[in-house]
């Protein structure tokens, strides 16, 4: 039987830690890409390009979605023996998609708020 989130949080903790590692490594890649591309003018402390960060975030979500589509097929073919791995990957993909959807909603909300401002 599936346990509630509060009863066994090891899987949730592992998913959160994996997501944090992914975000940190993504931020490091963005910083390196920005430094090498010269998209940001140096002003003491340069920040990552918004377009580049957004592009990489969408690519990561797409990659996770593609992996989650392939994993159940691999399990049926016998390539993956552990059902928990499939379930964890599917949940991680779902969380990444929901997070990206919320980021999109916030961007749209910020755009609409900006358009309502009077100059």
Secondary structure as UniProt FT lines:
FT   TURN            5..7
FT   HELIX           10..37
FT   HELIX           50..77
FT   HELIX           83..116
//
